[in-house]
């Protein structure tokens, strides 16, 4: 599990992209040996990359780097979403940093849950789960996002019916809903959504100020949205008008 120290390291790296071990040691008030152990754990989880004498985030499109931004908020969003999943359910989880943290929350809860995903990152992220069943769909592999997409993914997904489908997003378009920026990923999400009972969006509020170029999922198809309390009031009103369950987490832990 992540400690407050690990979270602080991610905050520093998300602001500066890289930091020396000695600098982190001074900021955290611990020895360099302790910092190196922390960095080893974060690298093992795919969140950072180690270099000689310093640590840095991965490439711009890497999910580990995206997870480091607003990590605390994303963790609380994931916890809120995980609380809605019941024992014995089959859930589908699409790629994204909030979605990866959701999968980890479910795995740590040790519930008898089946997770179906097209994310290689997520499958690897929770590979040590003891009770959680993990089903990884096949397809064309996008290496930067570590996600499987395309017609093969759609075909694999046709044999699974999920109680809940959790989706990340790249942006929001008023009057339409949530949007993406990659054609194959967006099409794969739409294909997989056809066999889901309920569809939920997981996103930090920053995404509501962005607009992707591709439709991902329309408002009338969404059962609920998990985000934080900085969601713009106008967009919150749109979601509630559509009878969408809105779950808002605090910006900071109580």
Secondary structure as UniProt FT lines:
FT   HELIX           4..16
FT   STRAND          18..20
FT   HELIX           21..28
FT   HELIX           32..44
FT   TURN            45..46
FT   STRAND          49..51
FT   TURN            52..53
FT   STRAND          54..56
FT   TURN            60..61
FT   HELIX           63..68
FT   TURN            69..70
FT   HELIX           71..82
FT   TURN            83..84
FT   TURN            87..88
FT   STRAND          90..93
FT   HELIX           97..108
FT   TURN            109..110
FT   STRAND          114..117
FT   HELIX           120..125
FT   TURN            126..128
FT   STRAND          133..136
FT   STRAND          140..142
FT   TURN            143..146
FT   STRAND          147..149
FT   HELIX           151..157
FT   TURN            158..159
FT   STRAND          162..167
FT   STRAND          171..173
FT   TURN            174..176
FT   STRAND          177..180
FT   HELIX           183..193
FT   TURN            194..195
FT   STRAND          196..202
FT   HELIX           205..209
FT   STRAND          214..218
FT   HELIX           219..221
FT   STRAND          224..228
FT   TURN            229..230
FT   HELIX           233..241
FT   TURN            242..243
FT   STRAND          245..249
//
